Amino acid sequence: MERILEASGSYRNLRTVLLAGGVGGARMALGLAAAVEPENLTVIVNVGDDATMYGALVCADLDTVTYTLAGINGARGWGIADDTHIVMDHLATAGIDTTFELGDRDLAHCLARTLHLSKGGSLSGFTAAAADRLGIGCTILPASDEPIRTKIETAQGEQLDFQDYFVLRRHRDDVRGLMYLGIEDARPAPGAVEAVAGADLIVIAPSNPPLSIWPILGLTALGDAVRSHPQVVAVSPLIGGRAVKGPLVQVMGGLGLPPTNFGILTAYEDLLTHFVIDRSDAADAPGLARLGVDVLVANTLITDPAASTALAIETFEHVASHPIAQ
């Protein structure tokens, strides 16, 4: 990595792989895409949240990353900006529960994917074609072309589909366990392991570790490739001890992990060489460093593209200037 930075004088040639899920993953992808040449960025995205809704396959994390990199994401971080909701209105009139809301353009995208798969196409093939249509230069890969479905085990003994837990029940249930159905037999998407092996740096986005990143690392070949990589940096999803959005703190606590930066580090045990935490959590840095990880304290609240790009560049600079002896 140091050699590349010295030779290029910039970060454009840095071969980077991002592991991502959710809005935090999408926003991190946007910053990295601005910092490196498009052909040097591969974003590997969680598929554990995928679900069939209204007869269409919804890939929430893949679509959030895709729409964000295309610059068409909605104001809340997901969906498509200024989308209409005519189909949802008609479904509601017909007495159908539309709590899981999809805009018309978003639904059309999901239907096109469903038709593509029904004709024998692959999820990665559809994703690549969609990225090309939308003018996205980097590579977006689903973690696997094969179905992986996250199941939530609640304190009441229920097993919920992820979207039932997250959207329909608004993640109010106490989580006591997670299952990733299909992961034992699933294979990484074509090119995913090779991208990790050929990367100069692996970045784990400020995503929810159990819900968004574990389903990626749980693919044996992909997880092994990340663990054997000499430079892996994670950006903490916590700011001031709190998640920006979502049930991170509740999920971590329910799984027996401290809902702190120390818990995030435990969630990525024996994986990281570098760890980025927010300035509001600077007091954690000495203790984290004593656990064997190099710590960067930075502004990790990436609410706009400029902040995301600044975080990406600061991360590159820090990792380059703090190499880990192998």
C-alpha positions in Angstrom: 0.0 0.0 0.0 2.8 2.4 0.8 4.5 1.7 -2.5 1.3 2.5 -4.4 0.8 5.8 -2.5 4.4 6.9 -3.1 4.3 6.0 -6.8 1.0 7.6 -7.6 1.0 10.6 -5.2 -2.7 9.9 -4.6 -5.2 7.2 -3.8 -6.6 6.7 -7.3 -4.8 3.5 -7.9 -5.5 1.9 -4.6 -7.3 -1.4 -5.1 -10.0 -1.3 -2.5 -12.7 -3.8 -1.4 -15.6 -2.6 0.8 -17.8 -4.9 2.7 -21.1 -3.2 3.1 -24.7 -3.3 4.2 -27.4 -0.7 4.8 -27.3 3.1 4.5 -23.9 3.3 6.4 -22.4 0.9 3.8 -23.8 2.9 0.9 -22.5 6.2 2.2 -19.0 4.7 2.8 -19.1 3.3 -0.8 -19.8 6.8 -2.1 -16.7 8.3 -0.4 -14.5 5.5 -1.6 -15.8 5.8 -5.1 -14.8 9.5 -5.1 -11.3 8.7 -3.8 -10.2 5.9 -6.1 -10.5 5.1 -9.8 -13.8 3.3 -10.5 -12.1 0.2 -11.7 -10.2 -0.1 -8.4 -13.3 -0.3 -6.1 -15.3 -3.4 -5.5 -18.3 -3.3 -3.1 -19.4 -6.6 -1.7 -22.9 -6.3 -0.3 -24.9 -8.3 2.2 -27.8 -10.3 0.8 -29.2 -11.7 4.1 -31.8 -9.0 4.1 -33.3 -10.0 0.8 -37.0 -10.9 0.7 -39.9 -11.5 -1.6 -42.4 -8.6 -1.4 -45.5 -8.2 -3.6 -44.1 -11.1 -5.7 -40.8 -9.3 -6.4 -37.4 -10.0 -5.0 -36.3 -7.1 -2.9 -32.5 -6.8 -2.3 -32.6 -3.9 0.2 -28.8 -3.5 0.8 -27.8 -4.1 -2.9 -30.3 -1.5 -4.0 -29.4 1.0 -1.4 -25.7 0.8 -2.5 -26.7 0.9 -6.2 -29.0 3.9 -5.9 -26.6 5.8 -3.7 -23.6 5.3 -6.1 -25.9 6.3 -8.9 -26.9 9.5 -7.1 -30.6 8.7 -7.1 -31.2 7.5 -3.6 -34.1 8.9 -1.6 -33.7 11.4 1.2 -34.1 8.8 3.9 -31.1 6.9 2.5 -33.0 4.2 0.7 -35.4 4.0 -2.2 -35.3 6.3 -5.2 -35.6 10.1 -4.9 -39.0 11.6 -5.9 -40.4 8.2 -6.6 -44.2 7.9 -7.0 -46.3 5.4 -5.1 -49.2 4.6 -7.3 -48.9 0.8 -7.1 -48.7 1.0 -3.2 -51.8 3.2 -3.2 -53.8 0.7 -5.3 -52.6 -2.3 -3.2 -53.7 -0.5 -0.1 -57.1 0.1 -1.6 -57.3 -3.6 -2.3 -56.7 -4.3 1.4 -53.1 -5.4 1.1 -50.7 -4.4 3.9 -48.2 -2.0 2.4 -46.1 -1.3 5.5 -43.1 -2.4 3.5 -43.3 0.5 1.1 -41.8 0.4 -2.4 -41.9 3.3 -4.8 -43.0 2.6 -8.4 -39.5 2.9 -9.9 -38.0 0.9 -7.0 -40.7 -1.8 -7.5 -40.0 -1.9 -11.3 -36.3 -2.5 -10.6 -37.2 -5.4 -8.2 -39.6 -6.9 -10.8 -36.9 -6.7 -13.5 -34.6 -8.5 -11.2 -37.2 -11.2 -10.5 -37.8 -11.7 -14.2 -34.1 -11.9 -14.8 -33.7 -14.6 -12.2 -36.7 -16.5 -13.4 -35.0 -16.8 -16.8 -31.9 -18.4 -15.3 -29.9 -15.2 -14.8 -27.8 -14.5 -11.8 -28.1 -11.9 -9.1 -24.6 -10.7 -9.7 -25.3 -10.5 -13.5 -28.4 -8.4 -12.9 -26.6 -6.1 -10.4 -23.7 -5.5 -12.9 -26.2 -4.7 -15.7 -28.1 -2.3 -13.5 -24.9 -0.6 -12.4 -23.9 -0.2 -16.0 -27.3 1.3 -17.0 -27.0 3.8 -14.1 -23.5 4.9 -15.0 -21.8 3.4 -12.0 -18.1 2.7 -12.7 -17.1 0.5 -9.8 -18.0 -3.1 -9.3 -21.0 -4.0 -7.0 -21.2 -7.6 -6.1 -23.8 -9.5 -4.0 -22.0 -11.5 -1.4 -23.5 -14.6 -3.0 -25.7 -15.4 -6.0 -27.4 -18.0 -3.9 -30.1 -17.2 -1.3 -29.0 -16.4 2.2 -31.7 -15.3 4.6 -31.2 -13.8 8.0 -33.6 -15.1 10.7 -34.1 -13.3 13.9 -34.6 -15.3 17.1 -36.5 -13.2 19.6 -36.6 -13.4 23.4 -40.1 -14.8 23.1 -38.7 -17.8 21.1 -40.0 -16.6 17.7 -38.0 -16.9 14.5 -38.7 -13.9 12.3 -37.7 -13.2 8.7 -35.4 -10.2 8.7 -37.8 -7.8 7.0 -40.7 -8.8 9.3 -38.4 -7.9 12.2 -36.9 -4.8 10.8 -39.7 -3.2 8.8 -43.1 -4.7 9.8 -42.3 -4.9 13.5 -40.0 -1.9 13.4 -37.1 -3.9 15.2 -38.9 -3.6 18.5 -38.3 -7.3 19.5 -35.5 -8.3 21.8 -32.9 -10.3 19.8 -31.5 -13.4 21.3 -29.9 -15.1 18.3 -29.4 -15.0 14.5 -29.4 -17.6 11.8 -28.3 -17.2 8.2 -30.3 -19.8 6.3 -28.5 -21.2 3.3 -25.1 -19.8 4.2 -23.4 -23.2 4.7 -24.1 -24.3 1.2 -23.8 -20.9 -0.5 -20.8 -19.8 -2.5 -19.4 -16.3 -2.8 -20.5 -14.5 -6.0 -18.1 -14.8 -8.9 -15.1 -12.5 -8.5 -15.7 -11.8 -4.8 -12.9 -13.9 -3.4 -10.5 -12.8 -6.2 -11.3 -9.1 -5.5 -10.4 -9.6 -1.8 -7.2 -11.5 -2.6 -6.1 -8.8 -5.1 -7.0 -5.8 -3.0 -4.5 -3.4 -1.3 -7.0 -2.7 1.4 -10.2 -4.2 2.8 -12.6 -1.7 4.3 -15.6 -2.8 6.5 -18.2 -0.1 6.4 -19.9 1.4 9.4 -22.7 -1.2 9.1 -24.3 -3.3 11.7 -21.8 -6.2 12.2 -24.2 -9.1 13.1 -26.9 -8.0 10.6 -24.9 -6.7 7.7 -21.3 -8.0 7.8 -21.5 -11.4 9.5 -23.6 -12.8 6.6 -20.8 -11.8 4.3 -17.9 -13.2 6.4 -20.0 -16.3 7.0 -19.4 -17.4 3.5 -16.4 -19.6 4.2 -14.2 -18.8 1.3 -14.9 -15.1 1.5 -14.4 -14.9 5.2 -11.1 -16.8 5.0 -9.9 -14.5 2.3 -10.7 -11.4 4.4 -9.0 -13.0 7.5 -5.8 -13.7 5.6 -5.6 -10.2 4.2 -2.8 -8.1 5.7 -4.7 -4.8 5.8 -8.3 -4.8 7.1 -9.8 -1.6 8.5 -13.3 -1.3 10.0 -15.2 2.0 10.5 -17.2 1.8 13.7 -20.9 2.3 13.3 -21.1 3.9 16.8 -20.9 7.6 17.5 -20.8 8.7 21.1 -21.8 5.2 22.0 -24.9 5.3 19.9 -25.9 4.1 16.4 -26.8 6.8 13.9 -29.9 4.7 13.1 -31.1 1.2 13.4 -31.1 -1.5 16.2 -27.3 -1.9 16.5 -27.1 -1.4 20.2 -30.1 -3.6 20.9 -28.8 -6.4 18.7 -25.3 -6.3 20.1 -26.6 -6.4 23.6 -29.0 -9.2 22.9 -26.2 -11.3 21.4 -24.0 -10.8 24.5 -21.7 -8.3 22.9 -21.1 -5.0 24.7 -22.8 -2.3 22.6 -19.6 -0.3 22.6 -16.5 0.1 20.3 -15.0 -2.8 22.3 -18.0 -4.9 21.4 -17.6 -3.9 17.7 -13.9 -5.0 17.9 -15.0 -8.3 19.5 -17.5 -8.8 16.7 -14.6 -8.6 14.3 -12.2 -10.7 16.5 -8.9 -11.6 14.9 -9.9 -9.8 11.7 -8.8 -6.1 11.9 -5.5 -4.5 11.6 -7.0 -0.9 11.9 -10.1 0.5 13.5 -11.6 3.9 12.9 -13.7 5.4 15.7 -15.5 8.8 16.0 -13.9 11.8 17.7 -16.7 11.6 20.3 -15.3 8.2 21.3 -11.7 9.2 21.5 -11.4 8.1 25.1 -11.8 4.5 23.8 -8.7 4.7 21.7 -6.0 3.7 24.2 -7.9 0.7 25.5 -8.6 -0.4 21.9 -5.0 -0.1 21.0 -4.0 -2.3 23.9 -6.1 -5.0 22.3 -3.8 -5.1 19.3 -5.5 -2.9 16.7 -4.2 0.4 15.3 -6.8 3.1 16.0 -7.7 6.2 13.9 -9.9 8.9 15.6 -11.8 10.8 12.9 -15.1 12.3 12.0 -17.2 9.2 11.1 -20.6 10.9 10.8 -21.0 10.7 7.0 -24.2 12.5 6.3 -23.1 14.0 2.9 -20.7 13.0 0.1 -18.0 15.4 1.1 -17.8 14.0 4.6 -17.7 10.4 3.2 -14.9 11.3 0.8 -12.9 13.0 3.6 -13.3 9.9 5.8 -12.1 7.7 3.0 -9.0 9.7 2.3 -8.2 10.1 6.0 -8.5 6.4 6.4 -6.2 5.7 3.4 -3.6 8.2 4.8 -3.7 6.6 8.2 -3.4 3.0 7.1 -0.5 4.0 4.8 1.4 5.7 7.6 0.7 3.0 10.2 1.5 -0.3 8.5 1.1 -3.4 10.5 4.1 -5.7 10.7 3.2 -9.2 9.4 
